[in-house]
């Protein structure tokens, strides 16, 4: 059974950094594309970043390019999202998801609040 657990969110000030984690079980993160997306109140789901399987590369939303970095730790079977220079508009619940054997899996998310 695939399980994803997001963590690392919190309350920060504008300009601060956070590192989110997506710990996986039941699947090896190196074998699938892993996405981060976010949901904010009153807004639609927004793609943030993607890391492709097998080290094939990364992709980012234009709004986070140059500030966010997605990475993967094979030994810990975890995907990270390093978020730098956070802005109030980055506040949301952040989720990671994978598509595996015909199904999309995601966790419960982690809340990021950016407020001075």
C-alpha positions as CSV (number, residue, x, y, z in Angstrom):
1,X,0.0,0.0,0.0
2,X,1.4,3.4,-1.0
3,X,1.5,6.0,1.8
4,X,2.9,9.5,1.6
5,X,3.4,11.6,4.7
6,X,4.1,15.3,4.3
7,X,5.8,17.3,7.1
8,X,7.9,20.4,7.7
9,X,5.3,23.1,7.4
10,X,4.9,25.9,9.9
11,X,4.4,29.6,10.5
12,X,7.2,31.8,9.0
13,X,7.8,35.4,8.1
14,X,8.1,36.7,4.6
15,X,11.6,35.9,3.3
16,X,12.1,32.9,5.5
17,X,12.8,29.4,4.4
18,X,11.2,26.0,5.0
19,X,12.0,22.5,3.9
20,X,9.1,20.2,3.4
21,X,9.4,16.4,3.4
22,X,7.4,13.7,1.6
23,X,8.2,10.4,3.2
24,X,7.0,7.4,1.1
25,X,6.3,3.8,1.9
26,X,5.0,1.1,-0.3
27,X,6.9,2.6,-3.2
28,X,10.4,3.6,-4.1
29,X,10.5,7.4,-4.8
30,X,13.2,6.9,-7.4
31,X,10.9,4.9,-9.6
32,X,8.1,7.4,-10.0
33,X,7.6,11.1,-10.8
34,X,6.8,12.9,-7.5
35,X,4.9,16.2,-7.5
36,X,4.3,18.9,-5.0
37,X,1.2,20.9,-5.3
38,X,-0.7,23.3,-3.0
39,X,-4.2,24.2,-2.0
40,X,-5.0,27.6,-0.6
41,X,-8.4,28.8,0.6
42,X,-10.6,30.0,-2.3
43,X,-8.0,28.9,-4.9
44,X,-7.6,25.9,-7.2
45,X,-5.0,23.3,-6.8
46,X,-1.7,24.7,-8.0
47,X,1.3,22.7,-9.3
48,X,4.5,23.7,-7.5
49,X,7.3,21.3,-8.5
50,X,8.0,17.9,-9.9
51,X,11.0,15.5,-9.8
52,X,11.1,12.9,-12.5
53,X,11.9,9.3,-11.9
54,X,15.4,7.9,-12.4
55,X,17.1,11.3,-12.1
56,X,15.5,12.5,-15.3
57,X,15.2,16.1,-14.1
58,X,12.9,18.6,-12.4
59,X,10.2,21.0,-13.3
60,X,8.8,24.1,-11.5
61,X,6.0,26.5,-11.6
62,X,7.1,29.8,-12.9
63,X,6.1,31.5,-9.6
64,X,8.6,29.5,-7.6
65,X,11.5,29.1,-10.1
66,X,14.8,30.2,-8.5
67,X,13.3,30.1,-5.0
68,X,12.2,26.5,-4.5
69,X,14.2,23.3,-5.0
70,X,12.9,19.8,-5.2
71,X,15.2,16.9,-4.4
72,X,15.1,13.3,-3.5
73,X,16.9,11.1,-0.9
74,X,16.9,7.5,-2.1
75,X,18.2,6.1,1.2
76,X,15.4,7.8,3.2
77,X,12.9,7.2,0.4
78,X,11.9,10.9,0.8
79,X,11.3,13.8,-1.5
80,X,12.0,17.3,-0.3
81,X,10.9,20.8,-1.2
82,X,13.2,23.5,-0.1
83,X,11.4,26.8,-0.1
84,X,13.4,30.0,0.1
85,X,12.2,33.6,0.0
86,X,8.7,32.7,1.1
87,X,6.0,35.2,0.3
88,X,2.5,35.6,1.8
89,X,1.0,34.2,-1.5
90,X,2.9,30.9,-0.9
91,X,0.7,30.2,2.1
92,X,-1.2,27.0,1.5
93,X,-1.5,23.3,2.4
94,X,1.3,21.5,0.5
95,X,0.9,18.0,-0.7
96,X,3.1,15.5,-2.5
97,X,1.6,13.0,-4.9
98,X,2.7,10.1,-7.1
99,X,0.9,8.2,-9.9
100,X,1.5,4.5,-9.5
101,X,-0.3,1.5,-11.1
102,X,-3.2,3.5,-12.3
103,X,-3.8,5.5,-9.2
104,X,-2.8,8.9,-7.8
105,X,-1.7,8.8,-4.2
106,X,-1.2,11.8,-1.9
107,X,-0.9,12.4,1.8
108,X,-2.7,14.7,4.3
109,X,-0.5,17.7,3.5
110,X,1.4,20.1,5.6
111,X,0.3,23.7,6.3
112,X,2.6,26.6,5.4
113,X,1.7,30.0,6.8
114,X,3.6,33.1,5.8
115,X,2.7,36.1,7.9
116,X,4.6,39.0,9.3
